[in-house]
């Protein structure tokens, strides 16, 4: 920004392109030139931008899923929106790169975290089972459960908040057609919630990578077993 006392500029005010001219008392004319920030050019700058873009896609996918947004809106007070809080909760991990397996889907405020021990996607178009979502200190069997599957390649979310409690030890999640063949891109999340006199109580989310080895079509109560290797 430059300040000049020039009679030639005295009659000018307003903006032309990226230059803004204004006048103050005493005949001082202020000239401001707006410049656009340069695109990241160093390797570190480009990597950081790519990581933030991944995080942004994750956050927007979760918030666009209507059943997730109300939980973050519950935290949103003052000037911070659900988007701001969700992004902030996950930004600390960006230094080491964005990893959906370590991402935060819910920030706890009173309920114990869950133990998500297995993810068993079923056949194409069928439901997936998030198993052994167990209770801990600060939680009981009546806590409601949220089960989520996130497709990192598509930036899409599938999940449910209805019909399941900690006592059941399982969340059944509807899976979009085609996802069963793309296990390497899938991540599972679970957390608990309970309305109470002080508002809504939640647990921290538990995240788990889905692997092809967890796929089987047996009853979800029966652990999957690898084929026996024969020798000789």
ChimeraX attribute file (.defattr): number of C-alpha atoms within 10 A of each C-alpha:
attribute: neighborCount
match mode: 1-to-1
recipient: residues
	/A:1	9
	/A:2	9
	/A:3	14
	/A:4	13
	/A:5	13
	/A:6	11
	/A:7	11
	/A:8	7
	/A:9	17
	/A:10	15
	/A:11	11
	/A:12	13
	/A:13	14
	/A:14	10
	/A:15	13
	/A:16	9
	/A:17	7
	/A:18	10
	/A:19	13
	/A:20	16
	/A:21	19
	/A:22	17
	/A:23	19
	/A:24	9
	/A:25	6
	/A:26	7
	/A:27	13
	/A:28	16
	/A:29	22
	/A:30	17
	/A:31	19
	/A:32	15
	/A:33	13
	/A:34	11
	/A:35	8
	/A:36	6
	/A:37	6
	/A:38	6
	/A:39	9
	/A:40	12
	/A:41	9
	/A:42	9
	/A:43	9
	/A:44	10
	/A:45	12
	/A:46	13
	/A:47	15
	/A:48	18
	/A:49	14
	/A:50	14
	/A:51	20
	/A:52	17
	/A:53	13
	/A:54	18
	/A:55	23
	/A:56	17
	/A:57	15
	/A:58	25
	/A:59	23
	/A:60	17
	/A:61	20
	/A:62	23
	/A:63	19
	/A:64	12
	/A:65	16
	/A:66	12
	/A:67	16
	/A:68	20
	/A:69	17
	/A:70	13
	/A:71	19
	/A:72	18
	/A:73	16
	/A:74	13
	/A:75	16
	/A:76	16
	/A:77	10
	/A:78	6
	/A:79	6
	/A:80	13
	/A:81	15
	/A:82	19
	/A:83	18
	/A:84	13
	/A:85	18
	/A:86	27
	/A:87	18
	/A:88	12
	/A:89	15
	/A:90	20
	/A:91	18
	/A:92	11
	/A:93	16
	/A:94	14
	/A:95	10
	/A:96	9
	/A:97	16
	/A:98	21
	/A:99	14
	/A:100	23
	/A:101	15
	/A:102	16
	/A:103	21
	/A:104	20
	/A:105	25
	/A:106	22
	/A:107	19
	/A:108	17
	/A:109	13
	/A:110	15
	/A:111	21
	/A:112	22
	/A:113	23
	/A:114	25
	/A:115	18
	/A:116	22
	/A:117	13
	/A:118	21
	/A:119	26
	/A:120	25
	/A:121	29
	/A:122	21
	/A:123	17
	/A:124	14
	/A:125	14
	/A:126	16
	/A:127	19
	/A:128	25
	/A:129	22
	/A:130	25
	/A:131	19
	/A:132	19
	/A:133	25
	/A:134	20
	/A:135	21
	/A:136	14
	/A:137	9
	/A:138	10
	/A:139	20
	/A:140	17
	/A:141	14
	/A:142	15
	/A:143	21
	/A:144	19
	/A:145	26
	/A:146	24
	/A:147	26
	/A:148	27
	/A:149	29
	/A:150	23
	/A:151	20
	/A:152	18
	/A:153	10
	/A:154	13
	/A:155	16
	/A:156	18
	/A:157	23
	/A:158	18
	/A:159	25
	/A:160	20
	/A:161	20
	/A:162	14
	/A:163	11
	/A:164	20
	/A:165	22
	/A:166	23
	/A:167	16
	/A:168	15
	/A:169	18
	/A:170	23
	/A:171	28
	/A:172	24
	/A:173	22
	/A:174	19
	/A:175	22
	/A:176	15
	/A:177	12
	/A:178	11
	/A:179	20
	/A:180	21
	/A:181	14
	/A:182	13
	/A:183	18
	/A:184	15
	/A:185	17
	/A:186	24
	/A:187	22
	/A:188	28
	/A:189	26
	/A:190	28
	/A:191	29
	/A:192	30
	/A:193	26
	/A:194	17
	/A:195	11
	/A:196	8
	/A:197	6
	/A:198	6
	/A:199	9
	/A:200	14
	/A:201	20
	/A:202	24
	/A:203	23
	/A:204	20
	/A:205	24
	/A:206	23
	/A:207	23
	/A:208	20
	/A:209	18
	/A:210	22
	/A:211	17
	/A:212	14
	/A:213	12
	/A:214	17
	/A:215	18
	/A:216	16
	/A:217	13
	/A:218	11
	/A:219	11
	/A:220	19
	/A:221	10
	/A:222	9
	/A:223	12
	/A:224	16
	/A:225	9
	/A:226	8
	/A:227	6
	/A:228	6
	/A:229	5
	/A:230	5
	/A:231	4
	/A:232	2
